[in-house]
Amino acid sequence: MSKFVFVYHAPAAPADAPQPTPEQMEAIMGEWTAWAGKVGDQMVDFGAPLGNGVRVTTDGTEPSRREVTGYTILEADSTEAALDLARNHPHLNMPGGCEIEVHEVQPIPGM
């Protein structure tokens, strides 16, 4: 099995956007928990929300150009199997055009 990193993207919410109610948050987390249950033992790291990204280059630093909002690491038999898990992910149901990038972890020779 190979490892895959899911990188979650979502547009920044406007500062005046209403916050989800506790009931809405519970429903959202219920969808994520149900998805994680389907992944089962293939889950390596459920992940966590991310924020305040900084892009680092040889020229210095600047705010990240992409809204990376979280990650998950899992194992799958193939890229297609990982993509199937991403296609049914609740993150894609969130408002605003959310996306998931799927990256296969590449082995480092000798490590």
Backbone bond lengths (Angstrom), bond angles and torsions (degrees), N, CA, C in turn:
res aa  C-N    CA-C-N  psi(-1)  N-CA   C-N-CA  omega(-1)  CA-C   N-CA-C  phi
1 M - - - 1.457 - - 1.518 109.89 -
2 S 1.291 115.36 145.33 1.461 121.58 176.42 1.516 109.46 -103.03
3 K 1.323 115.22 156.35 1.467 120.98 174.35 1.521 108.80 -93.66
4 F 1.329 114.54 145.72 1.451 122.06 177.88 1.514 108.77 -132.87
5 V 1.326 115.38 141.53 1.459 121.50 175.69 1.518 107.44 -107.57
6 F 1.324 115.81 125.03 1.457 121.83 172.45 1.521 106.47 -95.09
7 V 1.323 116.43 124.93 1.458 122.17 177.41 1.521 106.64 -110.80
8 Y 1.327 115.57 120.87 1.461 120.73 -175.94 1.528 110.17 -94.81
9 H 1.335 114.86 132.99 1.456 122.03 176.71 1.519 108.69 -120.28
10 A 1.325 115.43 141.16 1.464 121.49 175.13 1.515 107.76 -150.32
11 P 1.321 116.94 145.79 1.460 118.73 178.06 1.525 110.19 -67.00
12 A 1.312 115.51 149.80 1.458 120.16 177.58 1.526 109.18 -64.90
13 A 1.309 115.88 135.40 1.463 120.25 177.45 1.526 108.86 -78.30
14 P 1.307 117.23 138.81 1.467 118.77 176.21 1.525 110.52 -59.20
15 A 1.316 116.20 148.41 1.464 120.96 -177.73 1.525 111.87 -57.97
16 D 1.327 117.22 -29.70 1.460 119.99 -178.19 1.531 113.32 -94.88
17 A 1.329 116.94 9.27 1.465 120.37 179.23 1.526 109.71 -68.65
18 P 1.331 116.40 139.48 1.470 118.31 178.95 1.528 111.08 -66.94
19 Q 1.312 115.60 140.38 1.458 121.21 176.95 1.528 109.13 -76.34
20 P 1.336 117.90 145.61 1.464 119.43 177.27 1.529 110.54 -62.04
21 T 1.303 115.48 147.26 1.463 120.06 176.40 1.523 108.75 -72.60
22 P 1.318 117.75 162.21 1.476 119.20 175.89 1.527 112.16 -56.19
23 E 1.321 117.25 -35.60 1.459 120.40 178.91 1.528 111.03 -66.97
24 Q 1.336 116.62 -41.21 1.456 120.48 177.63 1.522 110.82 -64.28
25 M 1.333 117.46 -42.69 1.467 121.12 178.36 1.529 110.96 -62.83
26 E 1.319 116.44 -40.28 1.467 119.94 178.68 1.531 110.32 -63.40
27 A 1.329 117.03 -40.44 1.474 120.54 178.76 1.524 110.75 -65.69
28 I 1.331 117.24 -42.55 1.469 121.42 179.08 1.525 110.25 -62.24
29 M 1.323 116.48 -47.56 1.463 119.50 -179.50 1.529 110.83 -65.93
30 G 1.324 117.22 -31.04 1.457 120.17 175.86 1.521 111.33 -62.98
31 E 1.336 117.01 -39.21 1.466 120.74 177.30 1.527 110.69 -64.80
32 W 1.346 116.64 -43.06 1.465 120.30 179.21 1.530 110.84 -64.73
33 T 1.317 116.78 -41.65 1.462 120.71 179.67 1.526 110.47 -64.72
34 A 1.329 117.04 -40.42 1.466 120.44 177.65 1.525 110.44 -63.22
35 W 1.339 116.98 -41.59 1.465 120.35 177.78 1.529 109.91 -62.16
36 A 1.332 117.08 -45.40 1.468 120.85 179.82 1.525 110.07 -61.31
37 G 1.325 117.59 -35.23 1.461 120.83 176.76 1.515 112.12 -63.22
38 K 1.340 116.86 -36.59 1.464 121.07 177.51 1.531 110.77 -68.06
39 V 1.329 116.62 -35.20 1.472 120.69 178.82 1.524 109.44 -69.53
40 G 1.316 117.00 -37.68 1.463 122.49 175.60 1.516 113.74 61.35
41 D 1.328 116.06 -132.47 1.468 122.17 -175.24 1.523 113.36 -68.33
42 Q 1.316 117.12 -9.83 1.466 119.70 177.84 1.531 111.55 -75.43
43 M 1.333 117.49 -12.49 1.463 121.34 179.93 1.526 109.18 -72.45
44 V 1.320 116.07 120.94 1.461 121.67 176.33 1.525 109.42 -93.25
45 D 1.326 116.51 -44.94 1.468 122.69 -179.15 1.525 107.13 -150.02
46 F 1.327 116.91 113.93 1.464 120.84 -179.99 1.524 110.44 -57.42
47 G 1.327 116.40 -30.54 1.456 120.51 178.78 1.509 111.97 94.10
48 A 1.318 114.86 -165.39 1.458 121.75 -177.71 1.522 108.21 -163.25
49 P 1.329 115.84 161.50 1.464 118.23 173.88 1.523 110.51 -64.88
50 L 1.318 115.95 150.52 1.460 122.58 177.04 1.525 108.79 -124.80
51 G 1.307 116.10 153.01 1.460 120.09 176.81 1.508 111.02 -160.28
52 N 1.309 115.76 171.62 1.466 123.35 176.37 1.521 112.34 57.08
53 G 1.329 116.98 43.22 1.456 121.63 -179.47 1.518 112.35 -65.56
54 V 1.311 114.95 142.38 1.465 122.08 178.74 1.524 107.97 -126.05
55 R 1.298 116.14 130.18 1.472 122.65 177.93 1.526 107.05 -90.45
56 V 1.335 117.10 126.71 1.463 122.66 -178.64 1.526 107.97 -113.45
57 T 1.336 116.45 126.42 1.461 122.19 176.36 1.523 108.14 -133.05
58 T 1.327 116.55 176.93 1.468 119.56 176.30 1.523 111.09 -66.09
59 D 1.330 117.40 -17.39 1.467 121.43 178.60 1.521 113.18 -88.28
60 G 1.330 117.94 -7.37 1.457 120.54 -179.96 1.517 111.65 132.08
61 T 1.310 115.35 -148.86 1.460 121.13 -177.77 1.527 110.37 -128.54
62 E 1.313 114.20 156.23 1.459 121.44 175.48 1.522 107.04 -158.75
63 P 1.329 118.13 161.70 1.468 118.69 177.35 1.519 111.01 -57.87
64 S 1.308 115.68 146.94 1.457 121.30 178.58 1.517 110.29 -56.93
65 R 1.324 116.28 143.34 1.465 121.33 179.41 1.524 112.23 -83.72
66 R 1.321 117.65 -16.58 1.470 121.68 -179.64 1.520 108.57 -114.83
67 E 1.292 115.46 145.96 1.459 120.47 175.54 1.523 108.82 -86.63
68 V 1.324 116.28 86.32 1.455 121.73 176.23 1.519 106.37 -85.27
69 T 1.329 116.31 119.51 1.454 119.42 -173.75 1.515 114.21 -109.77
70 G 1.341 117.89 -7.48 1.445 119.57 178.90 1.510 111.89 172.47
71 Y 1.333 115.47 -177.85 1.461 121.36 -178.96 1.516 109.69 -153.88
72 T 1.304 115.87 161.68 1.461 124.67 170.53 1.524 106.54 -145.53
73 I 1.321 116.69 144.40 1.460 121.80 174.49 1.526 107.44 -118.46
74 L 1.333 115.53 128.91 1.457 119.52 178.95 1.519 110.20 -142.84
75 E 1.317 115.40 169.35 1.459 121.56 176.01 1.520 108.44 -109.08
76 A 1.323 115.46 145.76 1.462 121.55 176.03 1.521 108.43 -149.36
77 D 1.319 115.24 157.28 1.462 120.94 -179.38 1.514 113.08 -70.22
78 S 1.339 116.61 -23.92 1.460 120.27 -176.80 1.524 109.34 -159.96
79 T 1.321 114.93 167.52 1.462 119.50 174.87 1.519 110.17 -60.14
80 E 1.319 117.06 -41.52 1.472 120.06 -179.98 1.523 111.48 -61.64
81 A 1.326 117.34 -39.26 1.467 120.55 178.00 1.530 110.50 -64.92
82 A 1.332 117.10 -39.71 1.469 120.61 177.30 1.529 110.32 -65.88
83 L 1.331 116.41 -41.59 1.467 119.82 178.61 1.527 111.49 -63.77
84 D 1.330 117.59 -35.77 1.463 120.33 176.45 1.526 110.87 -61.07
85 L 1.331 116.70 -39.67 1.459 119.88 177.47 1.534 111.08 -66.90
86 A 1.320 116.63 -35.61 1.466 120.20 179.43 1.527 111.40 -71.30
87 R 1.316 116.90 -37.77 1.474 120.76 -177.21 1.525 112.09 -62.56
88 N 1.318 117.69 -25.70 1.460 122.41 -178.92 1.523 112.71 -106.31
89 H 1.319 116.44 21.71 1.457 121.19 -175.46 1.532 110.81 -84.47
90 P 1.336 117.91 137.89 1.464 120.21 -179.35 1.526 114.30 -65.13
91 H 1.317 117.97 -19.07 1.471 119.99 177.94 1.532 110.70 -58.45
92 L 1.315 116.62 -33.62 1.463 120.63 -178.45 1.531 112.62 -69.63
93 N 1.338 116.93 -15.86 1.459 121.03 179.14 1.523 112.93 -89.27
94 M 1.302 117.69 -4.40 1.464 120.56 -179.16 1.531 108.87 -75.05
95 P 1.328 117.12 151.50 1.472 119.85 -176.37 1.524 112.95 -69.65
96 G 1.318 115.48 154.53 1.450 120.95 170.53 1.504 116.84 98.92
97 G 1.321 118.49 4.61 1.457 119.02 178.55 1.515 113.68 86.02
98 C 1.316 117.46 49.31 1.458 121.60 179.37 1.528 110.44 -71.83
99 E 1.326 115.34 150.61 1.460 122.34 -177.78 1.520 109.90 -135.68
100 I 1.335 114.39 159.78 1.459 121.29 173.12 1.522 107.59 -128.88
101 E 1.321 116.93 129.59 1.465 121.89 169.85 1.519 106.85 -98.63
102 V 1.317 116.95 137.53 1.456 122.33 177.82 1.520 107.51 -115.01
103 H 1.331 116.23 121.78 1.462 122.13 -179.27 1.523 109.06 -122.50
104 E 1.329 116.63 130.79 1.457 120.86 175.30 1.519 109.10 -83.22
105 V 1.316 115.56 131.57 1.464 120.77 177.58 1.522 107.26 -72.49
106 Q 1.318 117.07 126.46 1.455 122.81 -178.29 1.534 109.92 -95.30
107 P 1.314 117.30 131.37 1.465 119.25 178.85 1.531 110.89 -66.33
108 I 1.324 114.52 147.24 1.458 120.64 176.30 1.527 106.95 -104.32
109 P 1.320 117.82 118.04 1.466 120.10 -178.38 1.535 111.36 -56.46
110 G 1.310 115.26 134.52 1.449 120.45 176.81 1.500 114.83 82.28
111 M 1.313 118.15 3.37 1.480 119.65 -179.17 1.498 110.57 -118.27
